Amino acid sequence: MPSKAQQRYLLASAVAGVAAAIRIIRRRNMHTPPKPLPSNFPVTPADVVDAANRVKPHVHRTPVLTCNGLDELAGRSLKFKCEVFQRTGSFKIRGATNAALQAPENAPLVTHSSGNHAQALALAARSTGREAHVVMPRTAPAVKRAAVEGYGAQITLCEPTNAARAEAAQKKTEEVAGYFVHPSNEPRVISGQGTVAYEFLEQCADLDALVVPVGGGGLIGGIAVYAKWKRPSLKIIGAEPANVDDAYRSKQKGELVGHDDRDSVADGLKTLLGSNTWPIVRDLVDEIIIVDESEIKNATALIWGRMKLCIEPSAGVGVACVLSEAFRAKYPAEAYPTVGVVLCGGNLDLAKASQKLFA
Ligand SMILES: Cc1ncc(COP(=O)(O)O)c(C=O)c1O
């Protein structure tokens, strides 16, 4: 028989448990039910649901992790969707696989990419019994080049500019009569990347906002199309390096503009929004927040140190965003107590990093 003190303790725990459950149910009910989105987007929520079923046997359902230390720093609860554990080390396998599974029979797959989409497409081609040809900038990290070759793709190197990549990829597509899979602007890639949100919303019922790194906009595009339909009250925030701020500038201006092609440690985010991703970013993404290079490096190192997760700097951009003054001011913890952050990839040149570490 429990003592009086134990009984009081049990009663208080039960009351606290019921109160927490009521809070969760209330928050869930606050979410407006799905409603049709405007039909002028190249990707629909149904495409994302189809993609989720199509790619399911080929991709990992990645875990969502939390970290008390990071929660304290952010002053709210952070939920990290760990695409760093995804096959090929980033979310890119989702979109590449969705495209490969719908490509014309036997057509070789062709793409240009600074690395992560390249690895993903190479693996997607191999799993669907196709050839893959990848145009990469000559400055791409050695680890990414080796991985692409490891998956059996053939590499063509080009100058590290967006124009040079596009030109070389077009030439290769004609040469091999291939099927070109753009890393971010291809609708089947966008809907494949949206499966990150499909899983994330299943895993976390209580998200108030989602922070997503932006390069060409395929990831945030697919996420926004699905999430704004499934849970319209959820804020979708894009995180972008200030050095390559085309999404930020485009949102400010209300029209698609480029960036100054400066360098960034977040090499996956140097690409530009495209004709398919821009309308989604314009209409469904609530805001783009930019972060500078030192914020990106600090946030990346923070995740290595606190969570022991080997994320790449492109993923650090989302973390830097959620810790930034701009984010805190616009999305205060009282109104947005639970924020999801997509840790989009973990393809680091570890050999290079450890050379410094053990020098
Ligand atoms: C790790 C990582 N995160 C984010 C992105 C950005 O994705 P998107 O180009 O679809 O915006 C990329 C793109 O290469 C990437 O490699």
The ligand as a Tripos MOL2 file, in Angstrom:
@<TRIPOS>MOLECULE
LIG
   16    16     1     0     0
SMALL
NO_CHARGES

@<TRIPOS>ATOM
      1 C1         22.7980   18.6330  -47.8570 C.3       1 LIG1
      2 C2         21.9230   19.4920  -48.6900 C.ar      1 LIG1
      3 N1         20.9980   20.2320  -48.0930 N.ar      1 LIG1
      4 C3         20.1640   21.0380  -48.7710 C.ar      1 LIG1
      5 C4         20.2610   21.1490  -50.1480 C.ar      1 LIG1
      6 C5         19.3260   22.0710  -50.8560 C.3       1 LIG1
      7 O1         18.3480   21.3590  -51.5460 O.3       1 LIG1
      8 P1         17.5590   22.0640  -52.7200 P.3       1 LIG1
      9 O2         18.5420   22.3370  -53.8160 O.co2     1 LIG1
     10 O3         16.5270   21.0940  -53.1040 O.co2     1 LIG1
     11 O4         17.0220   23.3280  -52.1520 O.co2     1 LIG1
     12 C6         21.2200   20.4020  -50.8300 C.ar      1 LIG1
     13 C7         21.3450   20.5050  -52.2650 C.2       1 LIG1
     14 O5         22.2680   20.0030  -52.8810 O.2       1 LIG1
     15 C8         22.0790   19.5430  -50.0950 C.ar      1 LIG1
     16 O6         23.0100   18.7990  -50.6770 O.3       1 LIG1
@<TRIPOS>BOND
     1     1     2 1
     2     2     3 ar
     3     2    15 ar
     4     3     4 ar
     5     4     5 ar
     6     5     6 1
     7     5    12 ar
     8     6     7 1
     9     7     8 1
    10     8     9 2
    11     8    10 1
    12     8    11 1
    13    12    13 1
    14    12    15 ar
    15    13    14 2
    16    15    16 1
@<TRIPOS>SUBSTRUCTURE
     1 LIG1         1 GROUP 0 **** ****
